[in-house]
Amino acid sequence: MTMLSFRVPPEEAARAKECADYIGVALSELYREALRRHINAILAERDAEIYEKMPLTEEELSAFDDVQYWLPAEDWSDWIEWLDAKG
């Protein structure tokens, strides 16, 4: 793991500590999770921009069509009937 260090205003540090205590995690875990989520959100926006510039090809779309019709490897019909009868 790599060590990151950054400064935050005292009020923000106090709120972060309060939040970490409330959810029962270490402050460093709270910051790691917040950073991970923020980075994922930024990269998702970038991925959307890339998709707009380079949408899926017909070949790629047809691959999704093929996957759409895959069925479970196991027989779940009894379970499905049970759910239907229950609901």
C-alpha positions in Angstrom: 0.0 0.0 0.0 1.2 3.5 -0.7 1.0 6.3 1.9 -0.8 9.5 0.9 -0.7 12.6 3.0 -2.8 15.7 2.5 -4.1 18.6 4.6 -7.7 19.3 5.4 -9.4 22.1 7.4 -9.8 21.3 11.1 -13.6 21.3 10.7 -13.5 18.7 7.9 -11.1 16.5 9.9 -13.5 16.7 12.9 -16.5 15.7 10.7 -14.5 12.9 9.1 -13.5 11.5 12.6 -17.1 11.8 13.7 -18.3 9.9 10.7 -15.7 7.2 11.0 -16.6 6.7 14.7 -20.3 6.6 13.8 -19.9 3.9 11.2 -17.2 2.1 13.3 -14.2 2.2 10.9 -10.8 3.7 11.2 -10.3 7.2 9.8 -7.9 5.9 7.2 -10.4 3.4 6.0 -13.0 6.2 5.6 -10.6 8.3 3.6 -9.6 5.3 1.4 -13.2 4.4 0.7 -14.1 8.1 -0.1 -11.1 8.4 -2.4 -12.0 5.1 -4.2 -15.6 6.1 -4.7 -14.6 9.6 -6.0 -12.0 8.2 -8.4 -14.6 5.6 -9.7 -17.1 8.4 -10.3 -14.6 10.5 -12.2 -13.5 7.5 -14.3 -17.2 6.5 -15.0 -17.7 10.0 -16.5 -14.6 9.5 -18.6 -15.8 6.1 -19.7 -19.2 7.6 -20.8 -17.3 10.2 -22.8 -15.2 7.5 -24.5 -18.4 5.5 -25.3 -20.0 8.6 -26.9 -16.9 9.0 -29.1 -16.6 5.3 -29.9 -19.9 3.5 -29.5 -20.1 -0.3 -29.6 -19.8 -1.9 -33.0 -22.4 -4.2 -34.5 -20.2 -7.2 -33.7 -20.0 -6.1 -30.0 -23.7 -5.5 -29.8 -24.5 -9.0 -31.3 -22.2 -10.5 -28.6 -24.4 -9.0 -25.9 -27.5 -10.4 -27.7 -26.0 -13.9 -27.6 -25.3 -13.5 -23.8 -28.8 -12.3 -23.1 -30.2 -15.7 -23.8 -27.9 -17.7 -21.6 -29.7 -19.7 -19.0 -28.6 -20.8 -15.6 -26.4 -23.9 -15.5 -28.6 -25.4 -12.9 -32.3 -26.2 -13.0 -34.1 -23.6 -10.9 -37.6 -24.4 -12.0 -38.7 -25.9 -8.6 -37.5 -22.7 -6.9 -39.3 -20.5 -9.4 -42.5 -22.5 -9.0 -42.2 -22.1 -5.2 -41.7 -18.4 -5.5 -44.7 -18.1 -7.8 -46.9 -20.1 -5.4 -45.7 -18.0 -2.5 -46.3 -14.6 -4.2 
